[in-house]
Amino acid sequence: MPSGATGKGFINKLHEIESNLILTNRGSFTKQLENKITQKVGANNTVLTCNGTLALHLAIKSIFGLRQLLTTPISYFSTVACLKWENILPTFIDVEEETLCLNPNLINQNHIEQNQAIMPVHLYGNLADVETFEKLNKEFNTPIIYDSSHAFGSTYKGKKVGEFGTINTYSFHATKLYHTIEGGALSTNNTALGKKLLDMAYPNLSENPVMSINAKMSELHAAVGLEELKKYSKVLKKIQKQWI
């Protein structure tokens, strides 16, 4: 199936980018894609990034005071690499046999007291046990950061992936079911946190100085993302026929 970067829609968007002379810094296509991703994942706020790894960095950086965090040993190396880069100690908890996702039933109060957040990873489109993680969040006020790189578009009991947790991070690398060639995103239902994440990722747009990094998605990648999103359902059905 051809990429969104090869279709007429993308070519037309290239001409519009050329005409507007806006290549980056959260132009119109970036804002359009933010809105569409927000609707797709069921969140209130979305921040697009240049890759999924930086989305993870920003997520853990935005939770003040993180020193130790509960997570899974089964994930792409970026999940733990981001923690090590930020000098955060990962505490590994085993996974559920059926889903291979972090098992919340193995987390006890001692774990919660020693760790300031939990980072489950949704794998292969399977969501981790979001119901139990929501209970842990409410009982202990523990932030839940979901690595949702494999779960864009996934749902659980009619609720979308972005409706769960404190922050969700996504990868839109070219190997993913949905992609922008290179890219990523963060979503949250906390408006203040969403503003903080935007300031951290787009420092040149921030009114209030914060600890930030240049994680911006370009207009070119956002244009690809808008075209790819049109084909998402068709691509998903094709994949399901191959594997189900």
Buried (B, 14 or more C-beta within 10 A) or exposed (E): EEBBBEBEBBEEBBEBBEEEEBEBEBBBBBEBBBEBBBEBBBBBBBBBBBBBBBBBBBBBBBBEEBEBBBBBEBBBEBBBEBBEBBEBEBBEBEBBEEBBBBBBEEBEEEBBEEBBBBBBBBBEBBBBBBEBBBEBBEEBEBBBBBBBBBBBBBEBEEEBBBBBBBBBBBBBBEEBBBBBBBBBBBBBBBEEBBBBBBBBBBBEEBEEEBEBBEBBBBBBBBBBBBBBBEBBEEBBEEEEEEEE
